[in-house]
Amino acid sequence: MAIWNPWRGCHKHSEECKYCYIHKGDFKRGIDTNNIVKTNHFYAPIAKNKSGQTVYLCFSTDFLVADADEWRIERFMDCIPKDWKDELVVVGGESDRNARPLDYVWVLSIPF
């Protein structure tokens, strides 16, 4: 499985983030998740130039975090599906024994 993290970090937006694997993993490694930083692998997809491979994006960050706006690919909006909505939110990320089942009603209640 290929993973690409062009930057790392995320901001906790609510108490619901307490079981997020990003924050917990960074805490174990002594990393301040609140510090959004460009990674050394930022240009990896260009350097490797592999075709036909699925690459999972941003396993250690929020891809749309505003702190990364200056690094985000300018043509991003040209590369996403036509039915993309700016208000899409990815929820989930709880992965340990304390993780709660995803409550779909809660997901639908998230204000945009």
C-alpha positions in Angstrom: 0.0 0.0 0.0 1.5 3.3 -1.1 0.9 6.3 1.3 1.8 9.9 0.6 1.8 12.6 3.3 2.8 15.8 1.7 2.5 17.5 5.0 1.6 16.3 8.5 -0.5 17.6 11.4 -4.0 18.4 12.2 -5.9 20.7 14.6 -8.4 19.2 17.1 -11.7 20.8 16.4 -13.8 19.2 19.1 -13.8 16.8 22.0 -14.7 14.1 19.4 -11.1 14.2 18.2 -9.7 12.6 21.4 -9.5 9.1 19.9 -8.2 10.1 16.5 -5.3 7.9 15.4 -3.4 10.9 14.0 -3.2 12.6 17.4 -2.6 9.4 19.4 0.2 8.2 17.1 1.9 11.6 17.1 1.7 11.8 20.9 3.5 8.4 21.1 6.3 9.7 18.9 6.6 13.0 20.7 5.2 15.0 17.8 3.1 18.1 18.2 0.2 17.3 15.8 -0.9 21.0 16.0 2.2 22.0 14.2 1.5 21.7 10.4 4.7 21.0 8.6 5.7 20.1 5.0 7.3 16.6 4.9 10.5 15.5 3.2 8.3 13.4 0.9 6.4 16.3 -0.5 7.6 15.7 -4.1 7.7 11.9 -3.9 4.9 11.2 -6.5 6.7 13.3 -9.1 10.1 11.8 -8.3 8.9 8.2 -8.4 6.6 8.7 -11.5 4.8 5.3 -11.2 1.6 4.9 -13.1 -1.4 2.7 -12.2 -0.7 2.5 -8.5 -3.3 3.5 -5.9 -1.8 6.0 -3.5 -3.5 6.7 -0.2 -3.3 10.4 0.7 -2.8 12.1 4.0 -2.8 9.4 6.6 -1.2 11.8 9.1 -2.9 15.0 8.3 -6.1 16.8 7.3 -5.6 17.3 3.6 -7.7 20.5 3.7 -6.2 22.0 6.8 -5.9 25.8 6.0 -2.2 25.8 7.3 -1.2 23.9 4.1 -3.0 26.2 1.6 0.4 27.5 0.3 1.6 24.0 -0.4 -1.6 22.5 -1.9 -1.5 21.8 -5.6 -3.1 24.7 -7.4 -4.9 22.4 -9.8 -6.5 20.3 -7.0 -10.0 21.5 -7.9 -9.4 20.5 -11.5 -8.5 16.9 -10.4 -11.4 16.0 -8.2 -14.8 14.6 -9.2 -17.3 17.0 -10.8 -19.8 16.3 -8.0 -17.3 17.3 -5.3 -18.8 19.8 -2.8 -16.6 22.2 -0.9 -18.4 21.4 2.3 -17.4 17.7 2.3 -16.0 16.5 5.6 -14.2 13.3 6.3 -15.1 11.8 9.7 -13.7 8.8 11.5 -10.2 7.9 12.4 -10.9 6.3 15.8 -8.9 3.1 15.9 -8.1 1.8 19.3 -10.0 -0.2 22.0 -11.7 3.0 23.1 -12.9 3.8 19.6 -16.7 4.4 19.2 -18.8 3.1 16.3 -19.4 5.8 13.8 -22.8 7.4 14.5 -24.3 8.3 11.1 -26.8 10.6 12.7 -24.0 12.6 14.3 -22.2 12.8 10.9 -25.3 14.3 9.3 -25.6 16.8 12.2 -22.1 18.3 11.5 -22.7 22.0 10.6 -21.2 23.3 7.4 
